[in-house]
Amino acid sequence: ELIDRDQGQPRTMFDPSGLAELAESIKAHGVIQPVEVEATADGRYRLHHGERRWRASKLAGLETIPAIVAPVRNGDEALVRGLLENLHREDLNVIDEAHAYRRLLDAGRSVARLARETGRSPETIRTRLAWLAVAPEIQQLVALGQLPRHHDLARALCGLPPEVGVPLAEKLAARALTLGGCIRAVENAAAKLA
């Protein structure tokens, strides 16, 4: 309650479902990386870095959050640091995420347990895992962001043999088709094979 949002923070939108998933993870494991704050003259703290963690901690019902108290920065320096933090953060791609889930499942965890531990829904975990059924060459296109990462495309591509699916996926990636266009192309290829 002593932390105030930095009004100059570059990130202005926070996905509610992403915050809810992070809140569930925080409930299970706590806040792994402290937020960074600066002390203000009125005895409060201004948030520098970690607004998603701070918001999710509030959703999780935490009364305290681990924080590093940093030196006071001028407005421009704080803005640059905030911008860099957001620009250089790279979310785990769906293929790496799916492989991590697979390793944990192979080690004996259930999807329900993974959902509790990660804050992801069981359905999200299952849809990520769908990508592991396609050829590695297709997985790479998805990991690089060259194909839509939607699970409906993964399921459609699973119905094609690799000798058809891989060249088709490469063509789809080269043409940068939308999700709907990709699925229609895969369905047309499956119909021709049938």
C-alpha positions, 0 to 999 in steps of 0.5 A: 500500500506504500507503493505508487505507480510511476505515471511515466511508465512506458507500459500502459496496458496490462492484459488481465488474463496475464495478470491473473496467471501471474497472480496464481504463480505468485500465490504458489511460489511468491515473488521471485524477482523483487520490484525496484522502487525509489523512496519519495519525500512523503514516506512512500515509494515510487515504482521503477520496475516490476509493475506487473509483479506489483499488480499481480501481487495485489491480485494474489492478496499479498500485503508485502512484496520484495523490493529493492530501494534504488537511488532517486532518478530524474524523470528522463533516466527513469523513463529510459530505464523503464523503456529498456526494461520493456523493450528488452524483455522477451517472453518465452515463445510457445515452443520453448514453453511447450518443451518445458511443460513436456519435461515437467510432465515427463518428470511426473507432474500432472497438467493440473499441478503445472497449472497451479504452479505456473498460473497458466490454465490447464487449457493453455498448457494443453494448447501449447503442448499441441505444437510438440506434435508437429515437425521440428521445422514447423516448430522453428517457424512458430518459435521465430514468429513466422507462423501464427502460434494458435493451437488450431493451426497446430492441430490442423498441421498435425493431420499432414505428413511431414513431407507435405506439412513442412514445405506447406508451412514454409510457404505459409510463413513466406507469404505471412498469411493470417491464421484463417488463411493458414488454416484454410491452406492446411485444410485444402492440402489435407483434402487433396491428400484424402 
